[in-house]
Amino acid sequence: MKPDLRTASNDDAAGTKKITFCGIEHRIRVDLTSGDASIVIHPVDDGGFLCLTTIRKTMPTIVSVGSGKGGVGKSVISSNIAYLLANSGHSVTLVDLDAGGADIHILMGEFQPRFSLTDFIEKKVATLDEVAQRLDGFARLRMIAGTGDSLQTANMPAATRAKLLRHLRRIESDIVVVDVGAGTHFNTLDFFLAGDIQIGVTTSDPTAILDLYRFIKLAVIRKALSSFLSQDTISQIIKKRDIKDIDELTSIAAEYGDDKRQAIDKSINELVLCIVFNQVTEIPTARFSRLQVLLQTYLRVKNLHLLGKIPEDQALRNSIGKYQPVSSLEPTAIASLALQTVCEQILIRIQEFQAK
């Protein structure tokens, strides 16, 4: 039997209402998180109040952050993005999926997190929300600390990776920011591709840009391969080839039917790739343009966006030593203002994605 909340009357107690449930008048406290949700009432008395659970009807938007190499400030960007998105009024969960190199919890000032991703992987808990912890002083922001404490967690098997990807979609937040680590391991590529919005972080150094291009190339090829079942003949053939670009991939696919080629094009068009230049000392417009030409010419990436450029700033380096996002510690610093611009661009991309 469901109580009729539409006829619930206001009570004198703050934040409470009166409803009739099973013929008995009850006083309840309603506490809904943001987003589309419904209420489930458990018939358990808790100090005079029925216990309420909110169930989200919408999945979170996932923003994945990756890089071609370490040392470009990817985790610093991730933590600041998460803070700024939460500060803009959204519920946000920051997830550290940098297996083997997890450090988000340190950047957020949590040196010994009570829970981590390891608890979920080792089946000590059933959901990721159970290992998400709220951070003191950061409203609407939660963190899931990373793993890598053992060979099992640092080298995640495919089944565990698939389970983790499914559960990311079940996190109760408006936005999930995923820090996926650097490199081109299958785990890293799949975590990056799990994002609805994918952000690549690089410096303006030519070698870092080249590493990012290689990272994106392998991610795009893996995304294209996901168009086919792993048992397909074409999938088995492609896995044995060193694919240099998408033209080579589509030419192989075309031999098995035009629908295979169209599937590749569709999968690539689903990508929303964004670039953030970090630690810049000069405006990298020309280098972004060259990267854009490479991605469009050889990988057919059409949805590519420059989110912003984060300048070299002593305030940012100071914030790392104080274990806080610079956007929180010094909101008027030049790096903070640049990060705010990046956050605004991300929100635009999210709105565009949700409007599809």
N, C-alpha and C positions, 0 to 999 in steps of 0.2 A: 504494500500500500504506500502511495506517495503522498506526502503532505503538499498542500496547495500553498506555495510561497507567494503567489500573486495576492492572496488575501491576508498575508501576514501583517500584523499591526505593529507600529513602532512601540517600543517599551521605553520606560524611563531610563533604564540602564544603557549606558553608551554602547553603541554597536550591537545591540540585541534586538530581536523581534519575538513576537508571540505567534505560535502556530498551533493548530490542532492536529495531532498525529495519533491514530488509533484511539480516537475518542477522548484523548487526554490533552489538555493544554500544556505546551512546553515552551520554555524560553530558550532561544538558540542564539548563538553568535555566528554571524556570517562573515567569512574572511576569504574573499576571492582574489586570486592572483590576476595579473593582467592577461588579456587574451580571451578568446572564446572558450568558455568553460561551463560545465554543469555541476550541480551539487548532488552528492550522494550522502544521505543521512544514515549513520549507523545507530541502531537502537541500543546504544551503550551510554549510560548516564555517567557524566564526568563532572562531578561537582555541581550538579544542577543544570548542566548543558549537554545537549546531544552532541556527539562527535560528528563533524562534517568533513568530507573529503572532496576536493575539487578535482574533476577530471577534464583535462584539456582535450578539445576536439580538433585542434590544429597542431601541426608539427612545427618545430622551430625552424628558422632559417639558419643554415650552417654556413659560416664564413671560415674557410680554411686558409692557413698562412704557411707558406713553404719557401724554400730557397734552394739554389743549386749548390751552395757551399756553406760551411759554418763561418761564423765570425762577421756576418753582415748585419747583425742586430735584429734578427727575426723574432726572437722571443721578447725582446724589449718592445718591438712594434706590436706584437700580439697582446701583451699585457696592457699597453696604453690604449689600444683599440677597444679592448673589452671594457676598461674603465670608462672611456668616453661614451661608448654605446649605452652602458648602464646609467651614466650620468645624464644621458639625454631622455631618460624615462623608460627604457626597455629593461625587462628582466634578462640577464645575461649569465651564461655559464661559460667559464674559460676552462678548456680541456687541454691538458698537456699530453700529446701523443708522440712526443719526441722520445721514443723508446731507446733506452740506453744513455740518453743525455738530458733527462728531465731536469729543468731548473726553474720553471715558472713559479713554483712555490717559494723559492728563495727570492725571486724578483718581487714577489708580493709580500715578503716579510714573514712567511710561514716556514720556519726552519725544520720543524718536525710535525708535519700534517698528521692528524689523527687517522685519516683514511687516504688511500691512494688507489690508482687504477689496478694495482696488484690485487687488491681485495676483490674486485669484480672479476678479474681474469682467473683467479684461483677459486671462484665461486663461493666466496665467503658472504657475498651479498647478491641479490637477484637483479638489482637495477643500478644504473649509473647515478641516479638521484641519491641513492643511499651513501655514496662516497663523495658527493658534492658538499663542500662546506662553505658557509658564509664567512666573509672576511670582515674583520673589525674595521669600521670606518668607511666601508664601501657598500652603500645601499644598493640593493637590486643586483649585486654581483656575487656569484659563487665561483668556486674553483674546484676542479678535479685534478689533484696532483698526479704527476706522471709516475711511470714505473721504470723497469730496467734493473731491478734489484737482483735479478737472476737471469741465467741464460734462457730460461723458458719465457720470461716476460720480454726480454730484450729481442728475442728472435721468435716472434709470435707466429704460430702455425696458421694456415689459411682458414681453418674452421673458427679459430678464436678471433681472427681478424674480421671475418664475416659477421660473427655475433656482435662484436664491438660496433661495427658499422650500423647494424640494425638498431642497436640500443641508443646510438647517438641521436637518432630520429625520435626517440621517446623521451628525451630529456625535457623536463618541464620548465622551459624558458622561451622567451620570445626569440632570442638569438643565441646560438652556440658558436663561440670562437674557438677554433681548433688549431693549436700550434703543432705542426706535423714533423718538424725536424728537417734537416738537410739531407741531401743525397738522393739516390735513385733505387733504393730497395723497394720491392713490391709493396711492403707495408706502407712506406712513405708515400708512394705514388697513389695507392688506393685511398689513404686517408686524405690526401690533397684533393683527389677527384670526388670525394664524398661531399665536398662543399658545394652549396648552391652558388656561392661567390668564391672564386679562387684568387688569392693574392700571392704574388711572387715578390719577394723582397731581395733587393740587390743594392750594392753600392754603385757608384759611377765608374769604378775600376773596370777596364775592358775584360779582364779575366773573370771577374764576378759576373758580368753581363753574359759572357760566353757560357759560364757554368749554369746560369739561369736558363739560357736558351736550350741547353742540353736537357736540363731538368724538365722544362715545358715540353720539349720534343718527345721525350719518353712518356710523359704523362698523356699527351695527345694520342700517341700510338696505342698506349694501353687503354685509353678511353675508346678508341676506334675498335680495338680488339674485343671490347665488351659488347659490341654489336652482335657478336656471334657466340653461339654456344661453344663451350670448351671442347666438345666432342666433334664439332664440325670439321670436315676435311680442310676447309680453308684456314681454320684456326690452327690446326696442327701444322700446316705448311708454313704459315706466317711465323709461328714460334721458332722455326728452325732457320729463319732468314734474318740477316742483319739489315732491317729496314732503315733506309737513310732519310726518307721523307714520305709524305702522305701520297704523292703521285705514284710512287712505287707500290705503296700499299693498295691504293684504289685500282691500279692496273692489274694486280693479282686478283683482287676481288671481282673485277669486271669479268674475268674468265669464268666465274661461277654464277654470273647473272647480274643484270643491272640493279636488281633489288639489293644485292650485297654492297655495291658502290653507293647507292642511295642511303643505305643504313650507316655507312661510314660518315657521309656528309652530315647526316642528321645528328649523329652523336657529337661531332665536332662543333656544330652550330649550337649545341646545348651549353657549351662552356661559356662562362663569363669570367674571362681572365683579366686580372687587374695587376698593375705594377706599382710598387712603392720604391723610390730611390732613397736610400738611407745614407747618413754620414756624408752628405754632399758639400763640397766647397765651391762648386760652380753649377750653374743651371745645366742639367744633362739632357736638354731637349733634343739635340742632334743624335745622341746615343740612343735615346728612346725611339726616335724615328727609325734608326737603323734596325733596332730590335723589332719594331713593328713590321718593317718591310720583310725581315727574315721570317717572322711568324706567319705573315699573310702569304708570302710567296711559297714557302716550303711546307707549311703545316696547315694552310688554309684557315687560320684563326681569324675570324672576323670581329668577334666581340672582345676587343682589347682596349683597356682603359688605363690611363695614367692617373692614379689617385692623388699623387702628390710627391713632394720632395722634402725630406727631413734634413735640415742643415746640421753641420757639426755644431755642437752646443755643449759648453762645459756644464750647464745645468742638467743635461741629460746624463752625463757621466756621473755627476754628483748624486743623482737620484738612484742610480744603480747601487752606489755605495751605501745609500740610506734605505735600500730595499723597498722603494715605493715607485709607482709610475710618475714620471716627470710631470705628466698632465695633472696629477693630484698635488704633487709637492710644490711645483712652481708653474701654475696655470698660465702665467703671462710670459714665460720664457719663449724664445723664438722656436724651439723645437716643439713646445706644447701647442703653440698656435698653428704650426704646420701639421701636427698630428690631429688637431681639431678639424682642419680642412680635409684631411684624409677621412676622418670619421663622417663628415658631412657627405663626402662622395660615396662612401660605403652605403649610407642610408638611401641615397638616390638609387644605387644599384639594387638594393634590397626592394625598394618600392617598385622598380621596373620588373624585377623577378617575380614578385608577388602578383603583379598585374597581368602576368602571362596567362 
